[in-house]
């Protein structure tokens, strides 16, 4: 996510915080973030996305709730969105879930947490042009890094050796 802050400096934020929908292609998508006017859920096919036509690729940012994921995604797709980002409901923090949207295929669709979604919504509502790039990250997240696996393996052997030594010591007495 990139935007220009109050000091006229471009700010970039990188995170592996979104989850692709089950029926979404795992492709890259990028564009200016656009919110639906009126209903933040973007459920209806007549939902309007007020955007500047000079920004051809755009990404719809919609809130979870009030209709199925397929209805949200298809409504944005029908208006020409390059991708759809669904942010989770209030009170869910940055939790995400796997979206099932079997009736809306052929468009990149991800879910992000509520905190991240609301942060982007506030920037867009304040007139900031937010550019988002969606790309597949590490398929297993940061936990299956080789250093992490080495650490877990060594820790397992140390705990096993300590337990074995303790039982040998107790048995000898």
C-alpha positions in Angstrom: 0.0 0.0 0.0 1.4 3.4 -1.0 0.2 6.9 -0.3 1.5 10.5 0.1 1.5 11.7 3.6 1.0 15.3 5.0 4.7 16.1 4.4 4.2 15.3 0.7 6.3 12.2 1.1 5.4 8.9 -0.5 4.8 6.3 2.2 4.9 2.6 1.5 3.6 -0.2 3.8 4.3 -3.8 3.2 2.6 -6.7 4.9 1.6 -10.3 4.4 -1.7 -9.6 5.9 -4.3 -10.5 3.3 -5.8 -13.9 2.5 -6.9 -14.8 -1.1 -10.4 -15.9 -1.5 -11.0 -19.6 -2.2 -12.1 -19.0 -5.8 -9.7 -16.1 -6.5 -6.9 -16.4 -9.0 -3.5 -16.1 -7.2 -2.5 -13.3 -9.5 -1.1 -9.9 -8.9 -3.4 -6.9 -9.1 -2.7 -3.2 -8.5 -4.6 0.1 -8.6 -6.0 3.0 -6.7 -8.2 2.1 -3.8 -11.9 3.2 -4.3 -14.7 2.9 -1.8 -18.4 2.4 -2.7 -20.4 5.5 -2.1 -23.2 5.3 0.5 -23.2 1.6 1.5 -19.6 0.6 2.6 -20.6 -3.1 2.1 -20.9 -2.7 -1.7 -23.6 -5.3 -1.9 -25.9 -4.0 -4.6 -25.1 -4.1 -8.3 -26.2 -0.4 -8.4 -23.5 0.5 -5.8 -21.6 3.5 -7.1 -17.8 3.7 -7.0 -16.9 7.4 -7.3 -13.5 7.3 -9.0 -11.5 9.5 -11.2 -11.6 8.0 -14.7 -7.9 9.0 -15.2 -7.1 6.1 -12.8 -7.9 3.1 -15.0 -6.9 0.2 -12.7 -8.7 0.5 -9.4 -9.4 -1.8 -6.5 -12.7 -1.9 -4.6 -12.4 -1.8 -0.8 -15.6 -3.1 0.7 -16.7 -4.0 4.3 -17.8 -7.6 5.1 -21.4 -8.1 5.9 -25.0 -7.6 4.6 -24.6 -10.0 1.6 -22.5 -12.8 0.3 -18.9 -12.4 -0.8 -19.9 -13.4 -4.3 -22.4 -10.5 -4.5 -19.8 -8.0 -3.3 -17.2 -9.2 -5.7 -19.5 -9.3 -8.7 -20.9 -5.8 -8.0 -17.4 -4.4 -8.0 -16.3 -6.5 -11.0 -19.4 -5.3 -13.0 -18.2 -1.7 -12.4 -14.7 -2.5 -13.7 -12.6 -3.1 -10.6 -9.3 -4.8 -11.1 -9.6 -6.5 -7.7 -11.7 -6.5 -4.6 -10.5 -6.2 -1.1 -12.9 -7.1 1.7 -12.1 -5.9 5.2 -13.5 -7.7 8.2 -16.3 -6.5 10.5 -15.9 -4.2 13.4 -14.6 -5.9 16.6 -12.6 -8.5 14.7 -9.2 -6.8 15.0 -7.0 -8.0 12.2 -8.5 -11.4 11.9 -9.3 -12.7 8.5 -11.1 -15.7 7.1 -11.1 -17.7 3.9 -13.8 -16.3 1.6 -15.9 -18.7 -0.4 -17.2 -17.0 -3.5 -17.9 -19.7 -6.0 -20.2 -17.4 -8.0 -17.6 -14.8 -8.5 -14.5 -16.1 -10.3 -12.0 -14.5 -12.6 -11.1 -11.5 -10.4 -8.5 -11.2 -7.6 -10.3 -11.0 -4.2 -8.6 -10.9 -0.8 -9.7 -10.3 2.8 -7.8 -8.1 5.2 -8.4 -7.3 8.9 -10.7 -4.6 10.2 -7.9 -2.4 11.6 -6.0 -2.4 8.3 -9.2 -1.8 6.3 -10.4 1.1 8.5 -6.9 2.7 8.2 -7.2 2.7 4.4 -10.8 3.9 4.5 -9.8 6.9 6.7 -7.0 7.8 4.3 -9.3 7.5 1.2 -12.1 9.5 2.9 -9.5 12.2 3.7 -8.7 12.6 0.0 -5.4 10.6 0.0 -4.8 8.6 -3.2 -3.9 5.1 -1.9 -2.3 2.7 -4.3 -2.5 -1.0 -3.5 -0.5 -3.8 -5.0 -1.8 -7.3 -4.3 0.6 -10.2 -4.8 1.0 -13.7 -3.4 3.3 -13.9 -0.5 5.0 -16.8 1.2 2.5 -19.7 1.0 3.3 -20.8 4.6 3.8 -17.4 6.2 6.9 -16.5 8.2 6.7 -19.6 10.4 8.3 -22.1 7.9 11.5 -20.1 7.4 14.6 -22.4 7.4 16.0 -20.6 10.5 12.8 -21.1 12.3 12.8 -24.8 11.5 16.4 -25.2 12.7 15.5 -23.4 15.9 12.6 -25.7 16.5 14.6 -28.8 15.7 17.5 -27.9 18.1 15.0 -26.9 20.8 13.2 -30.3 20.5 16.5 -32.2 20.8 17.6 -30.1 23.9 14.3 -30.7 25.6 14.4 -34.4 24.8 18.0 -34.8 26.0 17.2 -32.9 29.3 14.1 -35.1 29.9 16.1 -38.3 29.1 18.9 -37.2 31.5 16.4 -36.4 34.2 14.7 -39.9 34.0 18.1 -41.6 34.0 19.1 -39.6 37.1 15.8 -40.5 38.9 16.1 -44.2 37.9 19.7 -44.4 39.2 18.6 -43.3 42.6 
